[in-house]
Amino acid sequence: MDARSKRRDAGALERVRKQFEDWRRRRTSRSAIPEGWWAAAVGAARQCGVHRTAAALRLDYYRLKHRVEAVDASSATSPSPASATFVELAPGASRGPECEVELENADGGKMRMRLQGATPSDLAALVRSFGDARS
């Protein structure tokens, strides 16, 4: 890591530290740290390291480490935007007597169906409803 990167990382950590200090001064009670602040802390920890960030922001090292690991694990298992595909359903594309449909959403939910006599509009409605469903 060159000196310029170290200065940039230190500057980013210092900005987050000042934001945490302002938040701590303004809060009215010992409330939980908002998720937005945790996200900023995780970002800083990924750049500067968990120990350094926890010390600078006066956070529990293990809580911060757990959140960084959770973000790293979720980004490793979630599909990248480049892997998303779009399938256009043209009229006559599924005129066969039978078709099999496999769907997977961004949350990892999966659905596999075998349909008989389905029209493109039926398939479009099925895909739309699966995409709208929350796990």
C-alpha angles and dihedrals in degrees: 000000000000126000093257092056091048091052091047091049091047090050092050091048091048091053091051090046091054091048091052091048091050090049092049091051094049101044115101100213140008093288125167118270108264117245091245091060091047089052090053090049092050090050091051091047091052089054102037105021133265097263095049093045095046090051095046094046095038092237131148105268095217095048091051092045091051091051093048091050091048091052091046092049094048093048090050093053101038117089116252118243088248090063094057114106135196122214118196115212107214122191109272093021093115103030091127118110093250140021137176121223126196119186132181124181130206091263090060095256112149134198130181122186137171111214131190122205094358119162125217089255090054090052092046090053090048093051092046093051092048091051091050094049116099120215 
